[in-house]
Amino acid sequence: MTKETVLITGASSGIGWELAKVFAAGNSNLILVARNTTAMEKLAEELRQQFSVQVEILGCDLSQATSPQWIFDRLQGRGVDVLVNNAGFGLHGGFADLPLARQLEMIQVNIAALVALTGLFLPGMIQRRRGGILNVGSVAGFMPGPNMAVYFATKAFVLSYSEALHEELRGTGVTVTDLCPGPTETNFSMVARAHHVRQLQVARKMSAREVAVVGLRDFRSARCLSIPGWSNVFFSQLPRFNPRAWIRKAVLRVNRLK
Ligand SMILES: NC(=O)c1ccc[n+]([C@@H]2O[C@H](COP(=O)([O-])OP(=O)(O)OC[C@H]3O[C@@H](n4cnc5c(N)ncnc54)[C@H](OP(=O)(O)O)[C@@H]3O)[C@@H](O)[C@H]2O)c1
């Protein structure tokens, strides 16, 4: 049987880096996408040697609206069996205080690029009647996030969109999973400028490796939602059993500015 091809965005660090490792360990060929090609070259070399898989690298800025089509064209119709929409970032701070351009960039990377890549690669999967999409959302998607308003809202979009596609695609042979991590040890906090925030440590940070292992397991089981760690399952369910006003205030306490 030919090896499956997995395209992973945001594979230059963190959860995407670890997802590349676990897919390679399962004998998948990889296409890695991010801006930092030096980091991806290093990872690619390691994976080629360790697992004898093919690893291709595409250096690309997903905040550019033309990037998804550029990626699709570069692959010249080659089938992608699994699309992992992992690239993303957050920003801590009050909405009015954060640069608007950077917040719009976040919407482009976290939402628009994810939808565009899905729109480009999904028809081929449906035609071949196999494959799947693994979107990296967040526990943040289950609630509103004062002092990270746009980030939480982007992840709410990913949750709603992934759940809807999961149902639409029932019976097609193609699956969609939303991986919803909670706090994870990656570069995320640094990029989000979390030093502006007196974040309450409400749960143990998981390692990116732990998150990737759970994500792959749930994707292979065709689960719609994948929430790694019991504390994150608990937090994702809080909005179901508490008034929305209470949830908003609780998240504000967690994301308090210094
Ligand atoms: N860490 C957490 O606590 C946490 C919790 C829940 C969900 N998540 C989600 O997990 C996903 C991965 O984040 P992470 O925690 O692994 O953080 P990370 O270590 O900062 O990794 C983010 C990845 O996204 C890529 N990326 C960011 N902007 C990009 C752009 N404009 N174009 C192309 N690639 C871009 C980065 O690559 P380059 O910089 O090389 O472009 C990097 O590979 C994100 O969607 C994040 O929202 C993280």
The ligand as a Tripos MOL2 file, in Angstrom:
@<TRIPOS>MOLECULE
LIG
   48    52     1     0     0
SMALL
NO_CHARGES

@<TRIPOS>ATOM
      1 N1          0.1170   26.1770   23.5410 N.am      1 LIG1
      2 C1         -1.1060   26.2750   24.0070 C.2       1 LIG1
      3 O1         -1.2980   26.5130   25.2200 O.2       1 LIG1
      4 C2         -2.2710   26.0340   23.0820 C.ar      1 LIG1
      5 C3         -3.5220   25.7390   23.6610 C.ar      1 LIG1
      6 C4         -4.6210   25.5220   22.8260 C.ar      1 LIG1
      7 C5         -4.4730   25.5930   21.4460 C.ar      1 LIG1
      8 N2         -3.2510   25.8810   20.9000 N.ar      1 LIG1
      9 C6         -3.1590   25.9590   19.4280 C.3       1 LIG1
     10 O2         -2.1610   25.0610   18.9790 O.3       1 LIG1
     11 C7         -1.7060   25.4950   17.6940 C.3       1 LIG1
     12 C8         -0.1890   25.4200   17.6650 C.3       1 LIG1
     13 O3          0.3430   26.3600   18.5890 O.3       1 LIG1
     14 P1          1.5450   26.0040   19.5830 P.3       1 LIG1
     15 O4          1.0190   26.0330   20.9600 O.co2     1 LIG1
     16 O5          2.2630   24.7960   19.1200 O.co2     1 LIG1
     17 O6          2.4280   27.3330   19.4440 O.3       1 LIG1
     18 P2          3.8200   27.5940   18.7080 P.3       1 LIG1
     19 O7          4.8810   26.7550   19.2910 O.co2     1 LIG1
     20 O8          3.9790   29.0750   18.7480 O.co2     1 LIG1
     21 O9          3.5640   27.1060   17.2060 O.3       1 LIG1
     22 C9          2.7660   27.8360   16.3150 C.3       1 LIG1
     23 C10         3.0320   27.3590   14.9020 C.3       1 LIG1
     24 O10         2.1870   28.1130   14.0000 O.3       1 LIG1
     25 C11         3.0000   28.6390   12.9750 C.3       1 LIG1
     26 N3          2.5280   29.9290   12.5010 N.ar      1 LIG1
     27 C12         2.1910   31.0190   13.2470 C.ar      1 LIG1
     28 N4          1.9210   32.0630   12.4330 N.ar      1 LIG1
     29 C13         2.0990   31.6160   11.1590 C.ar      1 LIG1
     30 C14         2.0010   32.2230    9.8880 C.ar      1 LIG1
     31 N5          1.7010   33.5270    9.7410 N.pl3     1 LIG1
     32 N6          2.2500   31.4810    8.7830 N.ar      1 LIG1
     33 C15         2.5980   30.1840    8.9050 C.ar      1 LIG1
     34 N7          2.7110   29.5440   10.0860 N.ar      1 LIG1
     35 C16         2.4640   30.2580   11.1930 C.ar      1 LIG1
     36 C17         4.3900   28.8090   13.5910 C.3       1 LIG1
     37 O11         5.3800   28.7350   12.5800 O.3       1 LIG1
     38 P3          6.3250   29.9380   12.0860 P.3       1 LIG1
     39 O12         6.4620   30.9180   13.2130 O.co2     1 LIG1
     40 O13         7.6010   29.2520   11.6920 O.co2     1 LIG1
     41 O14         5.6110   30.4930   10.8950 O.co2     1 LIG1
     42 C18         4.4690   27.5690   14.5000 C.3       1 LIG1
     43 O15         4.9380   26.4630   13.7720 O.3       1 LIG1
     44 C19        -2.2560   26.9040   17.4920 C.3       1 LIG1
     45 O16        -3.3560   26.8460   16.6040 O.3       1 LIG1
     46 C20        -2.7170   27.3160   18.8830 C.3       1 LIG1
     47 O17        -3.7810   28.2310   18.8470 O.3       1 LIG1
     48 C21        -2.1610   26.0990   21.7020 C.ar      1 LIG1
@<TRIPOS>BOND
     1     1     2 1
     2     2     3 2
     3     2     4 1
     4     4     5 ar
     5     4    48 ar
     6     5     6 ar
     7     6     7 ar
     8     7     8 ar
     9     8     9 1
    10     8    48 ar
    11     9    10 1
    12     9    46 1
    13    10    11 1
    14    11    12 1
    15    11    44 1
    16    12    13 1
    17    13    14 1
    18    14    15 2
    19    14    16 1
    20    14    17 1
    21    17    18 1
    22    18    19 2
    23    18    20 1
    24    18    21 1
    25    21    22 1
    26    22    23 1
    27    23    24 1
    28    23    42 1
    29    24    25 1
    30    25    26 1
    31    25    36 1
    32    26    27 ar
    33    26    35 ar
    34    27    28 ar
    35    28    29 ar
    36    29    30 ar
    37    29    35 ar
    38    30    31 1
    39    30    32 ar
    40    32    33 ar
    41    33    34 ar
    42    34    35 ar
    43    36    37 1
    44    36    42 1
    45    37    38 1
    46    38    39 2
    47    38    40 1
    48    38    41 1
    49    42    43 1
    50    44    45 1
    51    44    46 1
    52    46    47 1
@<TRIPOS>SUBSTRUCTURE
     1 LIG1         1 GROUP 0 **** ****
